[in-house]
């Protein structure tokens, strides 16, 4: 059943929560998010109040993620990843550019000889696109390309 009350949790709160978990600190998360520490604390307190349970156990020197907080962290990472990916795909469908380029290469080849020089030029021309290169056996490269896990694959004859 669809819970209409869940709509009251917004994406910004989810991102703030994830930043606090990854920084293991409200202060460090606030710097990463370019927010005040009190704004980050208020967002987390509001989120905890809305959810009805604690996400963190706080003491003066430590910030400990609760079991329910750990669960939401893992789930929300996945949700936000899907949201970001869907926006990238929608932009590319509209003629924009995706933020990521996943490249597959055969593990038997030496990418330094042909691929890395090309990627350096690509990165200069397209600094906002993150390029991820993964080397794999040929069958894995083929499977990942077919499944859409790679945007492009290189094979040197």
C-alpha positions as CSV (number, residue, x, y, z in Angstrom):
1,X,0.0,0.0,0.0
2,X,1.2,3.5,-0.8
3,X,2.1,5.7,2.2
4,X,1.2,9.3,1.4
5,X,2.9,10.5,4.5
6,X,6.3,9.4,3.1
7,X,6.0,12.2,0.6
8,X,6.9,14.6,3.4
9,X,10.5,13.3,3.3
10,X,12.3,15.2,0.6
11,X,15.4,14.4,-1.5
12,X,17.4,17.1,0.2
13,X,16.8,15.5,3.6
14,X,17.9,12.2,2.3
15,X,21.1,13.7,0.8
16,X,21.8,15.5,4.1
17,X,21.4,12.3,6.0
18,X,23.7,10.4,3.7
19,X,26.3,13.1,3.9
20,X,26.2,13.0,7.7
21,X,26.6,9.2,7.7
22,X,29.5,9.4,5.2
23,X,31.3,12.2,7.0
24,X,30.5,10.7,10.4
25,X,30.0,14.2,11.7
26,X,27.4,17.0,11.5
27,X,30.1,19.6,11.2
28,X,32.1,17.8,8.4
29,X,28.8,17.1,6.5
30,X,27.8,20.8,6.8
31,X,31.2,21.8,5.2
32,X,30.7,19.3,2.4
33,X,27.1,20.5,1.8
34,X,28.0,24.2,2.1
35,X,25.4,24.5,4.9
36,X,25.6,25.7,8.5
37,X,26.0,23.0,11.1
38,X,22.8,24.0,12.7
39,X,20.9,23.7,9.4
40,X,22.2,20.1,9.0
41,X,21.3,19.3,12.7
42,X,17.8,20.8,12.3
43,X,17.2,18.7,9.1
44,X,18.3,15.5,10.8
45,X,16.2,16.3,13.9
46,X,13.2,17.1,11.7
47,X,13.7,13.8,9.8
48,X,14.0,11.8,13.0
49,X,10.9,13.6,14.4
50,X,8.9,12.8,11.3
51,X,10.1,9.2,11.2
52,X,9.5,8.7,14.9
53,X,12.9,7.0,15.6
54,X,16.5,8.0,16.0
55,X,18.9,7.7,13.1
56,X,22.0,8.4,15.2
57,X,23.1,8.0,18.8
58,X,25.0,11.1,19.8
59,X,27.4,11.8,22.5
60,X,30.1,14.5,22.8
61,X,32.7,12.7,20.8
62,X,30.9,10.1,18.7
63,X,28.1,9.8,16.2
64,X,26.8,6.2,16.0
65,X,24.4,5.1,13.3
66,X,21.5,3.1,14.6
67,X,20.4,-0.1,13.0
68,X,17.4,1.6,11.5
69,X,19.6,4.5,10.3
70,X,22.0,2.0,8.7
71,X,19.0,0.4,6.9
72,X,17.8,3.7,5.6
73,X,21.3,4.7,4.6
74,X,21.7,1.6,2.3
75,X,18.1,1.9,0.9
76,X,18.3,5.7,0.3
77,X,21.7,5.4,-1.4
78,X,20.1,3.1,-3.9
79,X,17.0,5.3,-4.3
80,X,19.1,8.4,-4.9
81,X,21.4,6.5,-7.3
82,X,18.3,5.6,-9.3
83,X,17.0,9.2,-9.3
84,X,20.4,10.6,-10.4
85,X,20.7,7.9,-13.1
86,X,17.1,8.6,-14.4
87,X,17.9,12.3,-14.6
88,X,21.1,11.6,-16.6
89,X,19.2,9.3,-19.0
90,X,16.4,11.9,-19.4
91,X,19.0,14.6,-20.1
92,X,20.6,12.4,-22.7
93,X,17.2,11.7,-24.3
94,X,16.7,15.4,-24.6
95,X,20.0,15.9,-26.3
96,X,21.9,16.8,-23.1
97,X,24.8,14.8,-21.8
98,X,25.1,12.2,-19.1
99,X,27.4,12.8,-16.2
100,X,29.1,9.4,-16.4
101,X,30.7,7.3,-19.1
102,X,31.4,3.7,-18.4
103,X,34.1,2.2,-20.6
104,X,34.9,-1.5,-20.9
105,X,38.2,-2.8,-22.1
106,X,39.7,-6.2,-22.4
107,X,42.0,-7.1,-19.5
108,X,44.5,-8.6,-21.9
109,X,45.1,-5.2,-23.6
110,X,47.4,-2.4,-22.5
111,X,45.1,0.7,-22.3
112,X,48.0,3.0,-21.7
113,X,49.1,2.5,-25.2
114,X,45.8,3.6,-26.9
115,X,42.9,4.4,-24.5
116,X,44.4,6.7,-21.8
117,X,45.7,9.3,-24.2
118,X,42.3,9.5,-25.8
119,X,40.6,9.8,-22.4
120,X,42.9,12.7,-21.4
121,X,41.7,14.6,-24.4
122,X,38.1,13.7,-23.7
123,X,38.4,14.9,-20.1
124,X,39.8,18.2,-21.2
125,X,37.0,18.7,-23.7
126,X,34.3,17.3,-21.3
127,X,35.4,18.1,-17.7
128,X,31.9,17.6,-16.3
129,X,31.7,13.9,-17.4
130,X,33.2,11.3,-15.1
131,X,34.8,8.5,-17.0
132,X,35.0,5.1,-15.4
133,X,37.2,2.4,-17.1
134,X,37.0,-1.2,-16.2
135,X,39.1,-4.0,-17.6
136,X,37.5,-7.5,-17.8
137,X,37.7,-10.7,-19.7
138,X,36.2,-10.5,-23.2
139,X,33.0,-12.4,-22.3
140,X,32.4,-10.1,-19.3
141,X,33.0,-7.0,-21.5
142,X,30.5,-8.3,-24.0
143,X,27.8,-9.1,-21.4
144,X,28.2,-5.7,-19.6
145,X,27.9,-3.9,-22.9
146,X,24.8,-5.8,-23.9
147,X,23.3,-5.3,-20.4
148,X,23.9,-1.5,-20.6
149,X,26.5,-1.5,-17.8
150,X,29.1,-0.1,-20.3
151,X,28.4,2.8,-22.6
152,X,31.2,1.8,-24.9
153,X,33.8,-1.0,-25.1
154,X,37.2,-1.1,-26.8
155,X,38.7,-4.1,-28.5
156,X,42.1,-3.8,-30.1
157,X,42.6,-6.1,-33.1
